[in-house]
Amino acid sequence: MSSTLLMILLPLIILSSIPQESDGQLEEWCIADEQTPDEDLQKAVDWACGNGANCSKIQVNQPCYLPNTLKDHASFAFNSYFQKLKHKGASCYFAAAAIVTALDPSHGSCKFEYLP
Ligand SMILES: *[C@@H]1O[C@H](CO)[C@@H](O)[C@H](O)[C@H]1NC(C)=O
């Protein structure tokens, strides 16, 4: 084998041996951006809950009601919307009120779903 060919093949062999996530995708959740003003967050939550997000878990006495902050409720609503509709072209944006995170935001009995 010529050394030129080896120089081309070697990086390919090394790259292909790096383990990948089984489906090649990283787990991502969609949460509220801390810097978003409350007024904008509230609008985005109302919109998300009316357009596909399942907001039942952030209602009083439900597992994601606490902590009862707009930011936490917005994060749950954004993620619900994003997970359900991401394969239909939805993005984690909400007029810049949302950001993507690789850290699972679930806490206690409040589970933020991740759909592959
Ligand atoms: C919303 O979530 C609740 C609790 O997980 C579930 O019982 C309900 O069926 C869901 N509603 C819709 C429309 O998916």
Ligand as a Chemical Component Dictionary entry (heavy atoms), coordinates in Angstrom:
data_LIG
# 
_chem_comp.id                   LIG 
_chem_comp.type                 NON-POLYMER 
_chem_comp.pdbx_formal_charge   0 
_chem_comp.three_letter_code    LIG 
# 
loop_
_chem_comp_atom.comp_id 
_chem_comp_atom.atom_id 
_chem_comp_atom.alt_atom_id 
_chem_comp_atom.type_symbol 
_chem_comp_atom.charge 
_chem_comp_atom.model_Cartn_x 
_chem_comp_atom.model_Cartn_y 
_chem_comp_atom.model_Cartn_z 
_chem_comp_atom.pdbx_ordinal 
LIG C1 C1 C 0 -51.537 15.067 28.432 1  
LIG O1 O1 O 0 -50.757 14.476 29.440 2  
LIG C2 C2 C 0 -51.547 13.825 30.413 3  
LIG C3 C3 C 0 -50.633 13.409 31.541 4  
LIG O2 O2 O 0 -49.475 12.789 31.069 5  
LIG C4 C4 C 0 -52.290 12.662 29.767 6  
LIG O3 O3 O 0 -53.076 11.989 30.704 7  
LIG C5 C5 C 0 -53.187 13.222 28.641 8  
LIG O4 O4 O 0 -53.785 12.160 27.954 9  
LIG C6 C6 C 0 -52.363 14.054 27.671 10 
LIG N1 N1 N 0 -53.249 14.723 26.751 11 
LIG C7 C7 C 0 -53.052 14.703 25.438 12 
LIG C8 C8 C 0 -54.024 15.480 24.617 13 
LIG O5 O5 O 0 -52.128 14.083 24.916 14 
# 
loop_
_chem_comp_bond.comp_id 
_chem_comp_bond.atom_id_1 
_chem_comp_bond.atom_id_2 
_chem_comp_bond.value_order 
_chem_comp_bond.pdbx_ordinal 
LIG C1 O1 SING 1  
LIG C1 C6 SING 2  
LIG O1 C2 SING 3  
LIG C2 C3 SING 4  
LIG C2 C4 SING 5  
LIG C3 O2 SING 6  
LIG C4 O3 SING 7  
LIG C4 C5 SING 8  
LIG C5 O4 SING 9  
LIG C5 C6 SING 10 
LIG C6 N1 SING 11 
LIG N1 C7 SING 12 
LIG C7 C8 SING 13 
LIG C7 O5 DOUB 14 
# 
